[in-house]
Amino acid sequence: MAKRYVMLTLALPEEQMDLALGVLSGYPIVGVEQGVDECTVYFEQNDWQEAYAETIVNEMLEMGLSVSLKKLGSEEDQNWNAEWEASIDPVVVNERIVIVPEWRASEYDLPLKLVITPKMSFGTGHHATTRMMCTLMEKYAQPKDTWVDVGTGTGVLAILAAKLGATHVYAFDNNEWSVVNSQENVERNDVKDIVRLELAELQDVTLPQCNGLAANLYRHLVIPFAPSFVRSVIPGGIILISGILKYDKDEVAAPFLELGCTIVEDLAETEWCAIAFRTPETQR
């Protein structure tokens, strides 16, 4: 007997999509399809509760998102995985880095080929923040560095750090699906001896000392944890921050600057930005 799926379509500005996905991660969804200023969320019929439509919208509104319910419907099962695979294209970040799904890996021979099968985790490379973080990491990560990847998603940044010569990378996420997916990707890229993955909440983690830290997170997570990030990185080390809208750049940068960091570079693409900080040469 074919499964039925409930489809919840939300009207939502593209620049708020990542925050919305954070809310949706707390529900038993089986997939998300993003469109232009909208997204359709899929639930198995047996997992769906009528209250979800209202509670999801209300949670997003409480976070300040401009969201509304556009459509609620249902559909018979079909080969979602095949359709989804066909929709994921490789992302050429630059002349050296490509993020490519496993079924297209043989088509590319760039020096830094990241084979990523994303499932439902964030980090396919199609989002501006992932591409910018890859660009910055390639520039500032050095051989024999140690790195921390905060909120690793698919593991793409942790894998890139390892391929750039890091001797050890600690990566964690609070989403079990992401950790399982990132472990698969780490193994696909033959860096399992370098990357250590953990399921953990940011507030519960004792960040290890490192040469560089990458955090592609939401603004409301970056700002309060700036002191922890700075303490984790050695004097003169690098902190890469993204997942933030360019309008929030100054607010996000402020706590790092107050702790003695300097901005060595920032990038912007569409509505998003990424910042590279250098930690102070002497700890305060």
QUIKA-V339344 format. One record per residue. N is the residue number from 1. RES is the residue in three letters. PHI is phi in radians with two decimals (999 if undefined). Layout:
N&RES&PHI / N&RES&PHI
//
This chain:
1&MET&999 / 2&ALA&-1.19 / 3&LYS&-1.31 / 4&ARG&-1.98 / 5&TYR&-2.13 / 6&VAL&-1.65 / 7&MET&-2.01 / 8&LEU&-1.91 / 9&THR&-1.82 / 10&LEU&-2.01 / 11&ALA&-1.48 / 12&LEU&-2.80 / 13&PRO&-1.08 / 14&GLU&-0.98 / 15&GLU&-1.22 / 16&GLN&-1.79 / 17&MET&-1.12 / 18&ASP&-1.15 / 19&LEU&-1.12 / 20&ALA&-1.09 / 21&LEU&-1.12 / 22&GLY&-1.09 / 23&VAL&-1.14 / 24&LEU&-1.15 / 25&SER&-1.10 / 26&GLY&-1.52 / 27&TYR&-2.05 / 28&PRO&-1.40 / 29&ILE&-1.41 / 30&VAL&-1.99 / 31&GLY&3.11 / 32&VAL&-2.39 / 33&GLU&-1.99 / 34&GLN&-1.64 / 35&GLY&-2.13 / 36&VAL&-1.39 / 37&ASP&0.98 / 38&GLU&-2.82 / 39&CYS&-2.51 / 40&THR&-1.96 / 41&VAL&-1.86 / 42&TYR&-1.92 / 43&PHE&-2.17 / 44&GLU&-1.19 / 45&GLN&-0.93 / 46&ASN&-1.20 / 47&ASP&-1.63 / 48&TRP&-1.35 / 49&GLN&-2.17 / 50&GLU&-1.00 / 51&ALA&-1.21 / 52&TYR&-1.01 / 53&ALA&-0.98 / 54&GLU&-1.26 / 55&THR&-1.18 / 56&ILE&-1.11 / 57&VAL&-1.08 / 58&ASN&-1.13 / 59&GLU&-1.07 / 60&MET&-1.19 / 61&LEU&-1.11 / 62&GLU&-1.12 / 63&MET&-1.50 / 64&GLY&1.53 / 65&LEU&-1.42 / 66&SER&-1.59 / 67&VAL&-2.10 / 68&SER&-2.62 / 69&LEU&-1.35 / 70&LYS&-1.73 / 71&LYS&-2.82 / 72&LEU&-2.31 / 73&GLY&-2.64 / 74&SER&-2.50 / 75&GLU&-2.72 / 76&GLU&-1.24 / 77&ASP&-1.03 / 78&GLN&-2.60 / 79&ASN&-1.40 / 80&TRP&-1.02 / 81&ASN&-1.09 / 82&ALA&-1.13 / 83&GLU&-1.14 / 84&TRP&-1.16 / 85&GLU&-1.03 / 86&ALA&-1.14 / 87&SER&-1.57 / 88&ILE&-1.66 / 89&ASP&-1.76 / 90&PRO&-1.07 / 91&VAL&-2.11 / 92&VAL&-1.54 / 93&VAL&-1.23 / 94&ASN&-2.76 / 95&GLU&-1.24 / 96&ARG&-2.00 / 97&ILE&-1.97 / 98&VAL&-2.32 / 99&ILE&-1.87 / 100&VAL&-2.35 / 101&PRO&-1.19 / 102&GLU&-0.98 / 103&TRP&-1.34 / 104&ARG&-2.11 / 105&ALA&-1.05 / 106&SER&-1.20 / 107&GLU&-1.43 / 108&TYR&-2.19 / 109&ASP&-2.39 / 110&LEU&-1.37 / 111&PRO&-1.02 / 112&LEU&-2.07 / 113&LYS&-1.64 / 114&LEU&-1.78 / 115&VAL&-1.57 / 116&ILE&-2.16 / 117&THR&-1.84 / 118&PRO&-1.35 / 119&LYS&0.85 / 120&MET&-1.84 / 121&SER&-1.51 / 122&PHE&-1.40 / 123&GLY&2.22 / 124&THR&-1.43 / 125&GLY&1.65 / 126&HIS&-1.34 / 127&HIS&-1.58 / 128&ALA&-0.97 / 129&THR&-1.14 / 130&THR&-1.15 / 131&ARG&-1.08 / 132&MET&-1.15 / 133&MET&-1.13 / 134&CYS&-1.08 / 135&THR&-1.06 / 136&LEU&-1.21 / 137&MET&-1.10 / 138&GLU&-1.02 / 139&LYS&-1.36 / 140&TYR&-1.90 / 141&ALA&-1.30 / 142&GLN&-2.07 / 143&PRO&-0.97 / 144&LYS&1.28 / 145&ASP&-1.22 / 146&THR&-2.02 / 147&TRP&-2.30 / 148&VAL&-2.14 / 149&ASP&-1.99 / 150&VAL&-1.55 / 151&GLY&1.23 / 152&THR&-1.20 / 153&GLY&1.12 / 154&THR&-1.44 / 155&GLY&1.55 / 156&VAL&-1.05 / 157&LEU&-1.27 / 158&ALA&-1.10 / 159&ILE&-1.15 / 160&LEU&-1.09 / 161&ALA&-1.01 / 162&ALA&-1.12 / 163&LYS&-1.24 / 164&LEU&-1.50 / 165&GLY&1.93 / 166&ALA&-1.06 / 167&THR&-1.54 / 168&HIS&-2.69 / 169&VAL&-2.29 / 170&TYR&-1.80 / 171&ALA&-2.22 / 172&PHE&-2.57 / 173&ASP&-2.66 / 174&ASN&-1.65 / 175&ASN&-1.90 / 176&GLU&-1.07 / 177&TRP&-1.02 / 178&SER&-1.12 / 179&VAL&-1.14 / 180&VAL&-1.10 / 181&ASN&-1.12 / 182&SER&-1.14 / 183&GLN&-1.11 / 184&GLU&-1.06 / 185&ASN&-1.21 / 186&VAL&-1.04 / 187&GLU&-1.20 / 188&ARG&-1.06 / 189&ASN&-1.68 / 190&ASP&1.00 / 191&VAL&-2.18 / 192&LYS&-1.16 / 193&ASP&-1.41 / 194&ILE&-1.87 / 195&VAL&-1.67 / 196&ARG&-1.86 / 197&LEU&-1.85 / 198&GLU&-2.61 / 199&LEU&-1.53 / 200&ALA&-2.82 / 201&GLU&-1.56 / 202&LEU&-0.99 / 203&GLN&-1.22 / 204&ASP&-1.74 / 205&VAL&-1.53 / 206&THR&-1.67 / 207&LEU&-1.21 / 208&PRO&-1.33 / 209&GLN&-1.12 / 210&CYS&-2.68 / 211&ASN&-1.45 / 212&GLY&-2.63 / 213&LEU&-2.34 / 214&ALA&-2.03 / 215&ALA&-2.40 / 216&ASN&-1.70 / 217&LEU&-2.23 / 218&TYR&-1.45 / 219&ARG&-0.91 / 220&HIS&-1.26 / 221&LEU&-1.67 / 222&VAL&-1.16 / 223&ILE&-1.02 / 224&PRO&-1.20 / 225&PHE&-1.75 / 226&ALA&-0.95 / 227&PRO&-1.04 / 228&SER&-1.12 / 229&PHE&-1.10 / 230&VAL&-1.14 / 231&ARG&-1.11 / 232&SER&-1.25 / 233&VAL&-1.59 / 234&ILE&-1.08 / 235&PRO&-0.97 / 236&GLY&1.43 / 237&GLY&-1.48 / 238&ILE&-2.07 / 239&ILE&-2.11 / 240&LEU&-1.90 / 241&ILE&-2.19 / 242&SER&-2.66 / 243&GLY&1.47 / 244&ILE&-2.11 / 245&LEU&-1.31 / 246&LYS&-1.10 / 247&TYR&-1.22 / 248&ASP&-1.72 / 249&LYS&-0.97 / 250&ASP&-1.10 / 251&GLU&-1.15 / 252&VAL&-1.24 / 253&ALA&-1.24 / 254&ALA&-0.93 / 255&PRO&-1.13 / 256&PHE&-1.23 / 257&LEU&-1.16 / 258&GLU&-1.12 / 259&LEU&-1.57 / 260&GLY&1.65 / 261&CYS&-1.28 / 262&THR&-2.15 / 263&ILE&-1.49 / 264&VAL&-1.69 / 265&GLU&-2.94 / 266&ASP&-2.45 / 267&LEU&-2.16 / 268&ALA&-2.47 / 269&GLU&-2.58 / 270&THR&0.86 / 271&GLU&-1.61 / 272&TRP&-1.92 / 273&CYS&-2.45 / 274&ALA&-2.42 / 275&ILE&-2.25 / 276&ALA&-1.88 / 277&PHE&-1.83 / 278&ARG&-1.84 / 279&THR&-1.28 / 280&PRO&-1.09 / 281&GLU&-1.15 / 282&THR&-2.21 / 283&GLN&-1.23 / 284&ARG&-1.44
//
